[in-house]
């Protein structure tokens, strides 16, 4: 009887611990353009939303989401609320939005800023080809009352200075906002590979969750270009966390799901599971 009680206590502790773990995902969902043909949004949106619901992240950062795609996701992800605005102002252009699980988290504050020298208004920075934005929110865990900052961005695909300065601006914004040293996650499509100056510079203040994870799974690359016949080798999507790490990263995965020889997007989502220290 004594051994049975000990076993039950250990099982309850393990279950409680697992229940307090938090999941986050970054996902470039590929904008809705008819030129994608068989891979166009109407042909893959249900697969993509079902994939998200299956992994059930508490935080989901999406990139390239047009207003019509945001409307679909808001309906499909019924247990979530979203924050953010389009990069062309309010509800226009691509979103770098954050969806959050309302059953687990409350939102305390949020905002969107442009990656430029005039970050408070719609603008294009440095050598960027397009305006770029970053969306952020401060969330409160209903289970533990702990707070966490989530930042989600999509860096420019051409401008090297825009990539470097964009991450520097985000890092400065994090420092200005996070006066209580709460945990921070920075996620998104950075459009740069690990050996780039932008990532090397960011790594001085933040850690790639992949390097911290106890369990790692999935391909090296995150950009697949809808090509199912060649291995993805370009790693351009990331989830970083603040230094020193105030979370324990349990799992990191690049999810390369195929369904009937189709990918849900031209990027693989990056997924982590973590716990507060």
Secondary structure, DSSP 8 states (H G I E B T S, - for coil): -HHHHHHHHHHHHHHHHHHH-EEEEEEE-----GGGGGGSGGGTHHHHHHHHHHHT-SEEEEESB-HHHHHHHHHH-TTEEEE--BTTSTTSS-B--EEEETTTEEEEEEEEEESSSSTTSS---TT-SS--EEEEEEEEETTT--EEEEEEEE--SS-HHHHHHHHHHHHHHHHHH-TT--EEEEEEE--S-TTSHHHHHHTTTEEEHHHH-SEEES-S--B-TT-SSS---B--EEEEEESS--EEEEEEEEE---BTTB-SSSB-EEEEEEEE-
